[in-house]
Amino acid sequence: MTTSNGLLRLGPDLQAVPLEIAASYRARTRGLLGRDGIPGAALLLTPAGSVHTFRMRFAIDVAYLDRRLRVIALTTMAPNRLGLPRLRSRHVLEAEAGAMAAWGLRVGSVLSVEGGGPPRLSRR
């Protein structure tokens, strides 16, 4: 399972968020399954265009990111839901429900990843 850790930068004046990066098929498939939460942190699925919350134990915030790590859509998903695929999405960011609003994340925000970057973070 290919995962790495890094920091998610939401902007120059904002605090970085601990980040787990799931870059392999197996790591993306597992995602947050089997966990009771991911407090104060986020999970980046790459590449990914959609997600589901089947068998999840908690609600999550989902940010769909384009190839430049710009937020193109945000949603909150309850457990046992299927998310709609986003055509321009190349990456999906997941966090506990309410976290992204607390971070000030919104459509149009441009993110960056520091340290432990994923081996195949597509910027094409």
Disulfide bonds with the S-S distance in Angstrom:
none
